[in-house]
């Protein structure tokens, strides 16, 4: 929870750049979307991973924390994006680009060695790099997606 609050505060700062943010969206089967960022640069499903005082290594499909066993964070993030995209496109009626983002909180080292990574990877203070992205969605599309995404009914069958 602490990690999600820290990332949430960073994402909230993007609102002044035309972005909309939703936090902790409940989904069926006792899971949730940590954060959904909607703005001129597209839609981003943001997963927060809190690993205080740990070193994190990110490869194409594996994430290792302190040289431990591989975690499927990237694979799960990509699967979550497909779910989000399917739901939003169903209710909005137009194509919506959704990208996965992994944000690591409190880590001592973050090494990304992926060559084909389709997931954006940041530390919590680096999510501001998303602010200048644009040219993907119009202001009207941003507002339409946000209106749909903020209603709990939207996610009941996700």
Phi and psi in degrees as a GROMACS rama.xvg file:
@    title "Ramachandran Plot"
@    xaxis  label "Phi"
@    yaxis  label "Psi"
@TYPE xy
-60.069  -44.4239  UNK-2
-62.0729  -42.1978  UNK-3
-64.3412  -37.923  UNK-4
-66.1717  -41.1159  UNK-5
-64.0946  -44.7097  UNK-6
-67.3288  -40.1547  UNK-7
-57.7689  -41.8379  UNK-8
-64.0826  -39.3103  UNK-9
-65.5049  -42.4596  UNK-10
-66.9924  -37.2493  UNK-11
-58.7838  -30.3398  UNK-12
-65.989  -18.8913  UNK-13
-78.2564  -11.0639  UNK-14
-60.2998  -31.9518  UNK-15
-70.5255  -9.08392  UNK-16
-103.519  16.0146  UNK-17
91.6645  12.0685  UNK-18
-95.8321  150.778  UNK-19
-114.073  143.31  UNK-20
-131.563  135.821  UNK-21
-123.208  141.924  UNK-22
-119.286  144.125  UNK-23
48.5776  64.7779  UNK-24
-85.034  116.349  UNK-25
-70.2542  136.804  UNK-26
-120.11  165  UNK-27
-60.1315  161.638  UNK-28
66.4737  36.1107  UNK-29
59.5826  33.3874  UNK-30
-122.445  169.633  UNK-31
-146.867  163.099  UNK-32
-88.6445  124.786  UNK-33
-59.2418  -52.5757  UNK-34
-150.481  147.184  UNK-35
-125.961  119.764  UNK-36
-108.024  124.032  UNK-37
-126.521  123.673  UNK-38
-167.495  -168.432  UNK-39
-60.0617  -23.521  UNK-40
-90.9158  4.20157  UNK-41
117.66  -161.489  UNK-42
-117.345  135.174  UNK-43
-126.465  126.218  UNK-44
-93.5672  113.791  UNK-45
-105.486  119.624  UNK-46
-104.502  129.329  UNK-47
-100.661  132.219  UNK-48
-125.3  115.488  UNK-49
-97.1797  110.498  UNK-50
-133.249  71.1909  UNK-51
-58.2512  134.772  UNK-52
56.6541  34.5875  UNK-53
-122.758  155.973  UNK-54
-97.3168  135.799  UNK-55
-121.711  133.793  UNK-56
-117.189  129.182  UNK-57
-119.74  121.356  UNK-58
-108.31  -169.695  UNK-59
-58.8556  -44.0612  UNK-60
-128.601  -0.179288  UNK-61
-127.79  147.355  UNK-62
-125.818  130.744  UNK-63
-118.844  132.395  UNK-64
-107.075  120.507  UNK-65
50.0975  44.6076  UNK-66
61.7863  22.5686  UNK-67
-79.9499  -165.544  UNK-68
-68.1118  150.863  UNK-69
-63.5938  135.605  UNK-70
-105.237  142.466  UNK-71
-86.9898  34.5471  UNK-72
-56.3001  -45.5558  UNK-73
-66.088  -45.2835  UNK-74
-61.2101  -43.8606  UNK-75
-66.1053  -35.8582  UNK-76
-65.0332  -41.3942  UNK-77
-65.3522  -38.6408  UNK-78
-65.9105  -39.3516  UNK-79
-62.821  -39.5176  UNK-80
-61.9031  -41.5444  UNK-81
-61.3347  -40.1745  UNK-82
-63.7094  -48.5238  UNK-83
-61.9181  -46.1162  UNK-84
-61.8881  -45.2813  UNK-85
-58.9255  -46.1239  UNK-86
-66.9138  -48.9592  UNK-87
-64.2986  -42.3592  UNK-88
-65.5087  -35.4784  UNK-89
-60.1131  -47.1049  UNK-90
-82.5026  -28.6609  UNK-91
-87.9865  -29.5358  UNK-92
81.0221  15.2653  UNK-93
-145.233  162.395  UNK-94
-66.528  134.488  UNK-95
-130.215  117.033  UNK-96
-75.1967  126.203  UNK-97
-125.477  132.338  UNK-98
-120.728  145.535  UNK-99
-85.3258  144.625  UNK-100
-134.202  131.793  UNK-101
-109.418  128.264  UNK-102
-120.663  123.041  UNK-103
-100.027  131.134  UNK-104
-110.831  133.246  UNK-105
74.2082  11.1123  UNK-106
-76.8078  149.875  UNK-107
-83.9698  -27.9508  UNK-108
-149.68  137.961  UNK-109
-130.452  111.067  UNK-110
-114.839  119.761  UNK-111
-107.8  114.207  UNK-112
-116.576  13.821  UNK-113
-66.9933  145.367  UNK-114
-106.07  -23.8166  UNK-115
-130.023  25.4976  UNK-116
-61.5947  128.471  UNK-117
-105.087  13.5037  UNK-118
-119.362  128.944  UNK-119
-74.4985  140.488  UNK-120
-127.283  127.464  UNK-121
-140.078  161.968  UNK-122
-86.4895  163.686  UNK-123
-57.3764  -35.8977  UNK-124
-78.8713  -6.00058  UNK-125
-96.5601  -6.02613  UNK-126
-65.0464  -16.5637  UNK-127
-62.7057  -14.886  UNK-128
-62.5643  -17.9103  UNK-129
-78.8987  -21.3234  UNK-130
-53.1195  -47.3857  UNK-131
-78.1002  -5.34611  UNK-132
-64.0248  137.573  UNK-133
-158.088  -176.221  UNK-134
82.5978  5.81728  UNK-135
-101.531  -46.1105  UNK-136
-123.479  144.007  UNK-137
-78.5734  166.128  UNK-138
-59.7325  -39.2961  UNK-139
-65.0148  -40.6201  UNK-140
-65.2226  -40.4521  UNK-141
-57.5813  -47.4312  UNK-142
-66.7276  -37.7754  UNK-143
-64.6505  -47.2624  UNK-144
-62.3266  -44.3591  UNK-145
-61.3239  -42.7416  UNK-146
-60.9628  -40.9509  UNK-147
-70.782  -46.867  UNK-148
-66.1872  -27.7079  UNK-149
-82.4374  -6.51217  UNK-150
-91.652  126.153  UNK-151
-57.0917  -34.292  UNK-152
-56.4409  -35.0401  UNK-153
-54.674  -37.4054  UNK-154
-97.6996  0.197898  UNK-155
-59.5832  -32.9771  UNK-156
-112.766  15.6575  UNK-157
